[in-house]
Amino acid sequence: MNRFLSLALLAVGLYVFPSLTGGSGAVYSACVLIAIFAVMAYGLDLIVSDLGEVSLAHTVFFAVGSYTTALLSTRLGAGGWTTLAASIAMAAVFAGVLGLITLRLREFVFSLVTYAIAVVAATVAQNWTFLGGSDGLRGIPPLDLSLPGLAFIARNDRDLWPIALALLLVTLYLVDRFRHSRLGSAAVMSHLNPRLAIMSGIDPQQVRMRVFLFSAPITAAAGWLYAYQRAYVSADILDSYFLILMLTAVVLVGRRVLLGPLMATALVLAQEKFLSLGGYADKIVLGSVLIATLAFFPGGLIGLWRMLRRRDATASA
């Protein structure tokens, strides 16, 4: 009940935040993108923080959601609910196939293979005419989530904000439930002590696959909304920028911190939107933040804060 109340208060605070800061189009655009990229990162967070593996192919699931949405909406006229369901289903299929290939591998080899998959996916998207090739897929219509007796079409970022916020809140709830579930406990045990997990009757391989199948649709749902927000999709969504953004969001604040990816994404996007140094410079800043975090305070900002507190306590003693 306390977690539910906290989530409700967070929802209210986030919902009114854009209007309290002036309600400009730039603020709504930033808020929508923060929500989308945070959801994108939460899918990877489950793999990195709970399974202990670094997947470099999670941009593929983001692309699956975006391309599925673009294809169905532009060529078949499908509405938002249909494209969302199809994006989740396609992500689950891709996760199952990629999981069979990669999840029997561990650590360094796992990361290398997933990176190779991301490179192949980017090359295919760049050159396959069915996916628009280098020109991408344009003309995605506004997001239509109308229901019988209730019309709702999001034509701009102000209209998209409640949808982005709802997607973010659902993701937070699912991640929180996962980490308090048997599967979440089994994932951590399979990562930290595989031998003990097997002795406890847990099949680490099966657990890894189930977590993979759970995480991929989360990232794909972010791709679904991103396609509508941009109104076009191209191979640039498989650019390394999105991978670095996801990894930074996972580690900057601290792993296995529920609001960590959201807070980290907000910090990164706030700098890029309101304190931008230019496109290339912003990418350098983002990469440098990831390097500094992993090299000097791998526990993230929370780990750094705890270390400083311990030093203060030691000095005062």
C-alpha positions as a printed Julia matrix, in Angstrom:
317×3 Matrix{Float64}:
   0.0     0.0     0.0
   2.86    2.38    0.75
   4.41    1.7    -2.65
   1.04    2.25   -4.35
   0.58    5.56   -2.52
   4.1     6.64   -3.44
   3.44    5.79   -7.08
   0.18    7.76   -7.01
   1.9    10.81   -5.52
   4.68   10.52   -8.08
   2.08   10.35  -10.86
   0.36   13.52   -9.69
   3.64   15.37   -9.26
   4.94   14.39  -12.69
   1.63   15.13  -14.4
   1.47   18.73  -13.19
   5.2    19.39  -13.51
   5.15   20.7   -17.14
   2.36   23.18  -16.37
   4.14   24.38  -13.22
   7.26   25.15  -15.25
   5.47   27.29  -17.84
   3.81   24.65  -19.98
   5.83   25.51  -23.09
   6.13   23.12  -26.0
   9.83   22.59  -25.21
   9.02   21.5   -21.66
   6.33   19.05  -22.79
   8.66   17.69  -25.48
  11.42   17.16  -22.91
   9.04   15.45  -20.48
   7.7    13.1   -23.16
  11.21   12.15  -24.29
  12.39   11.63  -20.7
   9.47    9.25  -20.1
  10.09    7.37  -23.36
  13.84    6.98  -22.87
  13.42    6.05  -19.22
  11.04    3.24  -20.2
  13.54    2.2   -22.88
  16.26    2.01  -20.22
  14.17    0.04  -17.71
  14.11   -2.91  -20.12
  17.9    -2.98  -20.15
  18.08   -2.33  -16.4
  16.46   -5.7   -15.72
  19.16   -7.45  -17.74
  22.11   -5.51  -16.31
  21.02   -5.13  -12.69
  19.12   -8.37  -12.12
  20.71  -10.86  -14.52
  24.17   -9.32  -14.28
  24.67   -9.3   -18.05
  25.37   -6.31  -20.32
  23.14   -6.62  -23.37
  24.33   -4.38  -26.2
  21.4    -5.39  -28.42
  18.52   -3.82  -26.5
  18.37   -1.04  -29.09
  17.07   -3.79  -31.39
  13.92   -4.14  -29.27
  13.48   -0.36  -29.29
  13.75   -0.49  -33.08
  11.33   -3.42  -33.28
   8.69   -1.38  -31.47
   9.28    1.68  -33.65
   9.39   -0.12  -36.99
   6.38   -2.32  -36.19
   4.4     0.81  -35.32
   5.53    2.64  -38.45
   4.77   -0.24  -40.8
   1.32   -1.0   -39.4
   0.22    2.62  -39.06
   1.43    3.85  -42.46
   0.66    0.8   -44.61
  -2.37   -0.73  -42.9
  -3.81    2.28  -41.08
  -3.67    0.46  -37.73
  -4.56    2.41  -34.58
  -2.51    2.89  -31.45
  -3.83   -0.09  -29.5
  -3.14   -2.44  -32.41
   0.37   -1.14  -32.97
   1.14   -1.38  -29.24
  -0.01   -5.01  -29.07
   1.91   -5.85  -32.25
   5.07   -4.13  -30.97
   4.97   -6.12  -27.74
   4.29   -9.38  -29.6
   7.1    -8.8   -32.11
   9.52   -7.9   -29.33
   8.66  -11.14  -27.53
   9.32  -13.12  -30.74
  12.65  -11.38  -31.32
  13.59  -11.84  -27.66
  12.84  -15.54  -27.88
  15.01  -15.97  -30.97
  17.86  -13.81  -29.71
  17.62  -15.42  -26.29
  18.15  -18.87  -27.75
  21.3   -17.58  -29.44
  22.78  -15.44  -26.69
  21.57  -16.56  -23.27
  23.7   -19.7   -23.19
  26.67  -17.33  -23.28
  27.95  -15.33  -20.34
  29.61  -12.03  -19.56
  32.2   -10.86  -22.13
  31.13  -13.26  -24.89
  27.46  -12.44  -24.29
  28.17   -8.72  -24.67
  30.2    -9.25  -27.86
  27.51  -11.36  -29.49
  24.72   -8.95  -28.59
  26.77   -6.07  -29.98
  27.26   -7.98  -33.24
  23.49   -8.5   -33.4
  22.94   -4.75  -32.99
  25.4    -4.04  -35.83
  23.65   -6.52  -38.12
  20.25   -5.01  -37.26
  21.48   -1.48  -38.01
  22.88   -2.59  -41.38
  19.63   -4.34  -42.31
  17.52   -1.32  -41.33
  19.82    1.01  -43.29
  19.64   -1.01  -46.51
  16.34   -2.94  -46.62
  13.8    -1.06  -48.75
  10.9    -2.74  -46.93
  11.96   -0.76  -43.85
  12.48    2.41  -45.85
  16.23    1.99  -46.17
  18.26    5.09  -45.41
  15.17    7.31  -45.89
  13.2     5.52  -43.19
   9.42    5.39  -42.87
   7.65    8.74  -42.8
   4.09    9.95  -42.45
   3.21    8.14  -39.22
  -0.22    9.49  -38.23
  -0.99   10.96  -34.77
  -1.42    8.43  -31.99
  -5.06    7.33  -31.89
  -6.1     5.57  -28.67
  -9.81    6.08  -29.13
 -12.21    3.61  -27.53
 -15.93    3.12  -28.13
 -17.58    6.3   -26.92
 -14.23    7.96  -26.15
 -12.13    9.73  -28.77
  -8.49   10.44  -28.01
  -5.96   11.51  -30.62
  -2.58   12.88  -29.54
  -1.52   15.47  -32.09
   1.37   17.09  -30.19
   3.66   16.6   -27.21
   1.14   18.18  -24.84
  -1.4    15.52  -25.86
   1.25   12.78  -25.71
   2.36   13.63  -22.18
  -0.45   11.76  -20.33
   0.23    8.69  -22.51
   3.98    8.86  -21.93
   3.43    9.3   -18.2
   1.01    6.37  -18.08
   3.52    4.17  -19.92
   6.24    5.22  -17.47
   4.06    4.51  -14.42
   3.03    1.1   -15.73
   6.7     0.31  -16.32
   7.66    1.4   -12.8
   4.9    -0.79  -11.37
   5.95   -3.81  -13.45
   9.64   -3.44  -12.55
   8.77   -3.06   -8.86
   6.52   -6.14   -8.97
   9.21   -8.09  -10.81
  11.79   -7.32   -8.13
   9.41   -8.5    -5.43
   8.46  -11.67   -7.31
   9.87  -15.19   -7.32
  11.25  -14.63  -10.81
  13.08  -11.5    -9.65
  14.61  -13.33   -6.69
  15.54  -16.26   -8.91
  17.2   -13.9   -11.4
  19.39  -12.32   -8.73
  20.28  -15.71   -7.27
  21.13  -17.08  -10.72
  23.43  -14.11  -11.21
  25.13  -14.02   -7.81
  25.3   -17.74   -7.03
  24.32  -20.04   -9.94
  25.37  -23.17   -8.01
  23.1   -22.3    -5.08
  20.29  -21.52   -7.51
  20.58  -24.97   -9.09
  20.68  -26.62   -5.65
  17.49  -24.69   -4.8
  15.7   -26.18   -7.81
  16.08  -23.11  -10.04
  16.98  -23.52  -13.72
  19.23  -20.47  -14.42
  18.85  -20.85  -18.19
  15.07  -20.81  -17.97
  15.15  -17.84  -15.6
  17.41  -15.89  -17.95
  15.05  -16.51  -20.85
  11.98  -15.46  -18.86
  13.65  -12.22  -17.77
  14.7   -11.56  -21.37
  11.13  -12.11  -22.53
   9.89   -9.76  -19.81
  12.35   -6.97  -20.5
  12.17   -6.81  -24.3
   8.51   -5.71  -24.57
   9.18   -2.88  -22.1
  11.87   -1.43  -24.34
   9.71   -2.08  -27.43
   6.8    -0.16  -25.87
   9.12    2.84  -25.61
   9.9     2.44  -29.31
   6.16    2.33  -30.04
   5.58    5.73  -28.47
   8.78    7.19  -29.88
   7.57    6.43  -33.42
   4.45    8.5   -32.83
   6.38   11.28  -31.14
   8.77   11.66  -34.08
   6.21   10.79  -36.8
   8.9     8.86  -38.68
  11.33    6.0   -38.09
  14.76    5.46  -39.57
  17.86    3.4   -38.91
  19.25    6.12  -36.65
  17.29    4.63  -33.74
  19.91    1.88  -33.81
  22.66    4.46  -33.44
  25.14    4.0   -30.6
  23.71    7.13  -28.94
  20.65    5.21  -27.78
  22.78    2.36  -26.43
  25.02    4.77  -24.5
  21.93    6.59  -23.21
  20.43    3.33  -21.95
  23.64    2.21  -20.27
  24.13    5.62  -18.65
  20.55    5.62  -17.38
  21.11    2.21  -15.8
  24.37    2.98  -13.96
  24.48    6.74  -13.31
  22.27    6.88  -10.2
  22.77    3.28   -9.08
  21.7    -0.2   -10.1
  18.53   -1.79   -8.72
  17.22    1.64   -7.71
  13.62    1.85   -8.88
  13.72    5.53   -9.85
  17.37    5.38  -10.92
  16.89    5.15  -14.72
  14.21    7.85  -14.62
  16.38   10.25  -12.63
  19.45    9.59  -14.81
  17.47   10.03  -18.03
  16.04   13.3   -16.71
  19.55   14.59  -15.94
  20.86   13.67  -19.39
  17.88   15.01  -21.34
  17.71   18.22  -19.28
  21.32   18.93  -20.22
  20.7    18.16  -23.91
  17.45   20.14  -24.11
  18.18   23.18  -21.99
  21.97   23.33  -21.57
  23.02   21.95  -24.93
  26.6    22.39  -26.1
  25.78   21.21  -29.61
  24.96   17.79  -31.05
  28.47   16.31  -31.1
  29.46   17.96  -27.83
  26.37   16.56  -26.09
  27.31   13.07  -27.23
  30.82   13.57  -25.88
  29.36   14.71  -22.56
  27.08   11.65  -22.44
  29.92    9.26  -23.22
  32.19   10.96  -20.71
  29.55   10.63  -17.99
  29.3     6.89  -18.65
  33.1     6.5   -18.62
  33.48    8.48  -15.4
  30.69    6.56  -13.68
  32.07    3.12  -14.54
  35.7     4.08  -13.92
  35.49    6.12  -10.74
  32.18    5.41   -8.97
  30.66    2.17  -10.32
  28.07    2.3    -7.55
  26.6     5.38   -9.21
  25.71    8.67   -7.56
  24.1     6.84   -4.65
  27.27    4.8    -4.12
  29.33    7.99   -4.26
  27.06    9.69   -1.73
  27.3     6.72    0.65
  31.09    6.7     0.33
  31.28   10.41    1.15
  29.01    9.9     4.16
  31.24    7.11    5.45
  34.29    9.35    5.06
  32.55   12.16    6.95
  31.55    9.75    9.73
  35.11    8.42    9.94
  36.59   11.92    9.99
  34.18   13.11   12.69
  34.92   10.03   14.81
